[in-house]
């Protein structure tokens, strides 16, 4: 059974020992964690191609973001001209020798290798070892999806494969007009990965999702096939990150993260019918009435000032949370010295 991980939150995210991603405070000169954190895929010489270390680092820092009450929003982008070129084909796909150097050898893997690991221990404590040899893009996607803080994708350039699917669990996606997106699996002899067969049709509809995956082609972010995916297409490359940070600042200053998180889960973990959803949302909104963020939201409205929302899932979630049957795919974590929900 996966062990719980008591974690000590860092004073500064920008000083964490990371190799494949970079973290910045907003503003960058802040010595301590800020409400908005900028995460940058940081392999520009390889077009930010995805590989095991990058996956481990994304999963690890998102576990910290989830638990850190100082962090409100994450903006996720790529260094250089491309967002992410997909899996690093010079390394080869996990599970077989499909690297540029050679083909044909199949490597047997365990179910466990797709699922749980102590990735935080691996990244931040080099003395810890694990039998998990491979790290899937789905683990990074689920880390973003499970995080109770919203992510805003700032897509600066081309994205293919895992570079396209890692965007799907975000709350908001902003793209440069020069960006191109490719769900290229049918052109690589593989299938959809990283939970994309769950997210993509829900976000853009089955018809468009099937078109994208059947052709395996690359399309401009402004293409009609992708119009439901991106909230905004920014005309100049210089403005995409500025716009994403502007939205992040607004969310961090003016919204209840507990409300936003619960609404996301209500949509993704619905009850399957209008009647069932009516019962769920009635129960949830009743539990939220009179809570600290509801009181502050109404008070700040009448006082014509930004709200100072403080509610957390651990302390203030409705008693029926979680209302779904949880599927165990990861080790649980908690802040050192705090009890679990």
Beta strands, then each sheet from edge to edge (+ up, - down):
strand 1: 5-7
strand 2: 21-25
strand 3: 36-41
strand 4: 73-78
strand 5: 96-99
strand 6: 102-106
strand 7: 150-155
strand 8: 159-160
strand 9: 172-176
strand 10: 180-182
strand 11: 218-220
strand 12: 232-234
strand 13: 333-335
sheet 1: 1+ 13+
sheet 2: 2+ 3- 4- 7- 9- 12-
sheet 3: 5+ 6-
sheet 4: 8+ 10+ 11-
end
